[in-house]
Amino acid sequence: RQREAALLYLRHEECVWPVSLFPAQMQYHSPRDMALADADGLADLSLIQFEPPGVRPPGHWMHERVGAARHYHDLVPLLWSIALHGPRRQLLAEIGGTAAFRALRNPIKDGLHASGAVGAAIERLRRESVAMRDVAAWPGMSTERASRLLNALYLASSLMVTRHHPAARSGNSLLGGLFGPRGGRH
């Protein structure tokens, strides 16, 4: 359902929030700008159910089903916030596996928030292509923080994923993994 519009019922803290996603328009409709939600509350965000949306995106020919303009928001800041602070701690399947990553642009310049080690990691990713394990080893980063950052960059269309770059290659070949470094047994 990656490109289909959908109404999501999200449990956020003690509330249920209806959020209509419009991926083709890169917008969502919600009475609350969920991108501004408390980061701690996003950690427990969960999907209750989903169904076809009851409202339409702005400009739709069924204008009587288009909601109030103030309830439409840009989708990228929401995806960014959920990726960095939401419940998912692992790399998305779409970008998982053996790969090298590089940031195509700095999302901070697009108004997305990233401070401290995450901001520094973005700048470094703009200069070099590296494997996820390398990002996780940078100062202030961990496997979880690297996964969240790479997910956020991917969802913000700011990540290049390369499967054949030298940085994507595992430190050990298949035989090296079986026999250890220099061909000796473990």
N, C-alpha and C positions, 0 to 999 in steps of 0.2 A: 504493500500500500504506500510505497515511498512517495509517489507523486499525486495521490488521490487526496481530495479534501476529506476531512473527517472531524467529527465532534468528539472530543476526548473529555471524559469526566476524570479529573485528577484530584486525588486526595493530597492536600497540602496543609500541613499542620493539622488543625481540627476541622478544616473546611473541605468542601467539595467544590471545585472550580470547573465550570464548563469552558472549554477552550476549543474553538473551531479553527483547525489548521487549513491553510490554503497554500500548499507548497508551490504551485505554479506561479502564484503572485508573490511568494515569499512574505506572506502576512499571516496573522492569526487574529481572531476575534475573541475578546474576553472582556468582561466588565472590569477586570483588573489587569494592569500591565504586569504579567507574571515575570518578566525579565527583571523587575525591581524587587522581586520576592527575597526574603531573608535567606542568605546562603545556608544557614543552619537548617532552616525549614525545608530547603530543597533536597537535603540529604535523605529525607524520608518521603519524598514525592513518590506517589504510586498511581498507576493507571487502574481505575475501577472498571471502566468499560468504554467502548467507542461505538459510534454509529454514524450514519451520514449526517452532514451538518444541516441545521435548520435555517441558517442564514447563508447568504451568498457573498462573494467578495465584492468590493467596490467596483463599479463599472459593469457589473453583470446585467444582462438584458432583463432579468426578473428583478427589476429595481425595487419592487415592493417587498422583496425578501432580503434586501441589503440592510444591515444593521446601522446603528448610529455611528458616524465617522469616528467619534472619540473612543470607540471600543475596538478599533482596528489598530494593530501594532506591527512593527517590523518583526519578522520571524527570526532573523539571525541573532539578535541580542538574547532572545529566549533560549535558542539552541546553545549559544555560548554559555549562558548561566547554568543551564541544566548539565551540560557536559563538564563544566569545571566543578560544580557543587552538588550535582544530583546523585542518585543512588548508584549509578554504574561506575565501577572502579577499574574495569578492564577495558582493553582496547576493543573498539567495534570490530565485528567480524569482517566488514568490508575492507578494513585496512590492516587487519591482523596478519600474522605469518611473517615470513622472511621478507623484509622490505627496508628500504632507506627512505627517510622523510626529509622534506625541505619545506620551509614556510615560503609561500609565494609573495606574500605581502604582510605588513604589520597590521593586525586587526585593531591594535590600540589606536591607530590613526583613523580607523573607521568608527571610533567611539566605544569600542569594547574594552572592558576593564581587565587588565592583567598587571599585577604588581610583583615586586620582589623577584624571587627566583624564576617564576613563570614568565615575567616580562623579559628577564635576561635570557631565558631559554628561547624565547621567540626571536630575539635579535640574533642569537647564535644560529638558530635554524634558518635564518635568512641568508647566512653566509656559507653554510655547509650542509651537505646531505649526510645524515647519520642514521644509524639503527636505533630502535627504541631503547635497547639496553644502554646505549651510550648517553641518550638523553636522561635516562634514569640515574646515571652515575654523576651527572653534573651537580655542582654545589646547590644545595637546597632542594634537590629533586629526589624522587623515589620512583619506583615502578608505577605506583598508583598515580602520582602527580604527572608523570610523563604520559601515561595512558590518557588521563583526563585532558591534558594539553593537546595531545595529538588528535583526540576525538573532537575537541572544540575547534581546532584549526580545520579539520576535515569538514565539519558541519557548517563552518563559516566560509567554505569554498576557498580556503587559504592554504591548503596543504597539497603538495605534490608527493605522490607515493610511487616509488620506483622499485621494481622487483629485481632488476638486473644490474643495479649500481654496485660497485665493489663494497660499499658500506653495508649492503643488504646481505652479503654473504655471511654465513655463520662463522664464528671464530674457529669452529672445528668442522672438518669435512666428515663424511659418514665414516670413513675408515679411522680418521683421527678420533672421532667420538667413541669408536669401538676399542681402539688401541691406545688412546691417550696421546700426549705430546711426543714427538720424535718416534712414533711407531711402537713404543714400548707398552707392555700391558700395564693396567692399573694395579 
